[in-house]
Amino acid sequence: MNLSLIGPAGAGKGTYGTALVRELWLDRVCTGELFRKHLQEWTPLGLRARKYMDRNELVPDEIVDAMIEDWVRKSDPAGDILFDGFPRTEYQARFLDELFASLGGRLDAVLLLNVSEAEMLRRLDGRLICR
């Protein structure tokens, strides 16, 4: 089963993602972790992403998609995957559908976590934010 867990910051993606991984034995991929891995390993994708991250800009879809594709192809594409916070854009959603189609798989469900703005702000209030 391949799932995508999406929602705004503070919606609980990390909490619910951890529970889903534990209960359903899923492999989890999170774009933030992918960015850190590629930066740490000085990969060409990591170096391209760093240019945007250093300017506090969103990393373009093409770079994120390439990182996701690399991860999926190196893991078991027929396995069970939880995409944590991906896709974030319509372009990324189309890309993920095409990637799975090329591998003979599919995204089985997208779980949208919705939370009120007040609750989201309450949850984020205690988080450390680096600039």
Summary of the structure (lengths in Angstrom):
residues: 131
radius of gyration: 15.1
end to end distance: 36.8
largest distance: 42.6
contacts: 356
relative contact order: 0.24
helix: 53%
strand: 12%
